[in-house]
Amino acid sequence: MKALRATAATGLALALTMFGLWQTGCGAWIYVKAQLAQVLLRQAWAETLAGNQNVKPWPWADTWPVARLIVPSLGIDQIVLEGAYGRTLAFGPGHVESSVPIGQSGTAILTGHRDTHFRFLERLRPGDVITLQSRTGEWIKYTVRDRQIVDPGIASIHIDTEDTQLVLVTCYPFDAITTGGPLRYVVIVKVSGS
């Protein structure tokens, strides 16, 4: 009987260990995929800067790079994809298609996951500099003006402004256990000098 209990306890411990390793691997895969994708996206971005349009980073992709986002003070350097869909945001921040194209007058909106690419938003402060490279190679320098926590059911982003601004959006709170909470963290940046 003792041997049977010992065997059962060993089997249970082994099963729990394997389950724990599997869960850890599934959780880590999200971060590994996000970082690996940025390597492939950089190659597609280089082709975009060379004049090619809508360069897919991998053959089955339904998105393409539209900008390069740099926050020098935080060491952030990311490629931004067209579209703000879950399948896009798994690989990098996304440009909301209904907002103005990067580099044009008006409001461009970028979104990203709070636990991967846009985790850095919580460290941004008013006055911080963000630079964005458009598909033409032009560098646009922005300055953080405001940060807000909003309820998307009540608040909206006004994109009909003549100012050239960038709005960065992610889910909030940053350390939430469940995904897709009811609040959004919004950072408003304006072209430096405006």
Sequence and secondary structure as in RCSB ss.txt:
>XXXX:A:sequence
MKALRATAATGLALALTMFGLWQTGCGAWIYVKAQLAQVLLRQAWAETLAGNQNVKPWPWADTWPVARLIVPSLG
IDQIVLEGAYGRTLAFGPGHVESSVPIGQSGTAILTGHRDTHFRFLERLRPGDVITLQSRTGEWIKYTVRDRQIV
DPGIASIHIDTEDTQLVLVTCYPFDAITTGGPLRYVVIVKVSGS
>XXXX:A:secstr
 HHHHHHHHHHHHHHHHHHHHHHHHHHHHHHHHHHHHHHHHHHHHHHHHTT SS  SSTT S  EEEEEEEGGGT
EEEEEEE  SHHHHTTS EE TTS  TTSSEEEEEE  TTTTTGGGGG  TT EEEEE TTS EEEEEEEEEEEE
 TTT       SSEEEEEEEEE TT SSSS SEEEEEEEEETT 
